[in-house]
Amino acid sequence: MLETAHIKPYTQSGPHATANGLLLRSDLHKLFDTGYLTITRDHRVEVSGRIKEEFENGKEYYRFRGSELLILPEQDRDRPDPQFIDWHNNQVYNG
């Protein structure tokens, strides 16, 4: 049920590195990759309003808005890198 998601995809020159990855449920991974879900620099979840607009659903996902990622790596260098987060928010997220 859990999958590793690249924040900046490998196909877009994103590295295979812990700081460029998130461990997500498979459905959340799909939403992340398609721009309907992202994280902020302070590791909080943001969900696009376009789920409701485009698919007329999403109630299950809106409850995650503003929640912190549950588990982060202990070492700062392994935590999601702000440059990859910014890239995802600017290039992929449909906020």
Residue pairs with C-beta under 8 A, 6 or more apart in sequence:
1 25
1 26
2 23
2 24
2 25
2 26
3 23
3 24
3 25
3 26
3 29
4 21
4 22
4 23
4 24
5 21
5 22
5 23
5 24
5 29
5 32
5 33
6 14
6 16
6 20
6 21
7 14
7 20
7 21
7 22
7 39
7 80
7 81
7 84
7 85
7 87
7 88
8 14
8 15
8 20
8 84
8 87
8 88
9 33
10 16
12 87
12 91
14 20
14 84
14 87
18 73
18 78
19 77
19 78
19 79
19 80
19 81
19 84
20 80
20 81
20 84
21 80
22 32
22 39
22 69
22 80
23 71
24 32
28 37
28 61
28 64
31 37
31 47
31 51
31 61
32 38
32 88
33 92
34 92
34 94
35 48
35 92
35 93
35 94
36 47
36 48
36 50
36 51
36 58
36 61
36 94
37 45
37 46
37 47
37 48
37 61
37 64
37 93
38 45
38 46
38 48
38 85
38 88
38 89
38 92
38 93
38 95
39 45
39 46
39 69
39 80
39 85
39 88
40 46
40 85
40 89
41 82
41 85
41 86
42 68
43 68
43 69
43 72
43 79
43 80
44 66
44 67
44 68
44 69
45 64
45 65
45 66
45 67
45 68
45 69
46 65
46 66
46 93
46 95
47 58
47 61
47 62
47 64
47 65
48 93
48 94
48 95
49 95
50 94
51 57
51 58
51 61
51 62
52 58
52 62
69 80
72 79
72 80
73 79
89 95
